[in-house]
Amino acid sequence: MIKPLLLSISFALPLSVLAQQKPDSTARNSGYRLAAGILATYQAVGVQAELRFSSRFALKAVGARSLDYVRREEHGGAGIGLLTYYLPSRHPFLEPLVGVGGVYSWYHWNLLGGSGTLHDLNVGGAFGTNFCFSRRFRAGVNVFLANGFRAEYREGTMSIVGRRLLAMPTLTLDVLL
């Protein structure tokens, strides 16, 4: 898990720093109000929507489904809400961003004749860069961070036993409306 994180940080961070030099007065895509798209990580896929309410701030909502379960009838996912800030950029095709917000996640388990669903509400954040390759489309390389949970099967039920930092390199593709 550390290698994908380091690889994505080493790719996304220099682009964000490069893009912060001498801000341009208007970014190529700053005129859009809504964006809708898809995202993928090494362990999840999802959809996202964004409402841009100023030239630098937006609200982003994400729904994701996890793919890393090994037992049948096991599944989980997350709903994520982020306040996103777009850093100034002198390059009209780069949109560096940082965000912070809340994460609701669930994990449905089915083990040894028992089943149930764990729910968790916590904090998360993201940083990265979007590449605006036309007025209506962009692609992004981002890293999403969350204060996730560890679950273990104990005494006939599944319970949350600890916390762990989740770092997920994420690829996105958006349509700007």
Secondary structure, DSSP 8 states (H G I E B T S, - for coil): -HHHHHHHHHHHHHHHHHHTSS--SS-TTTT-SEEEEEEE-SSEEEEEEEEE-SSSEEEEEEEEEE----STT-EEEEEEEEEEEE---SSTTEEEEEEEEEEEEEEEEEETTEEEEEEEEEEEEEEEEEEE-SSSEEEEEEEEEEEEEEEEEETTEEEEEEEEEEEEEEEEEEEE-
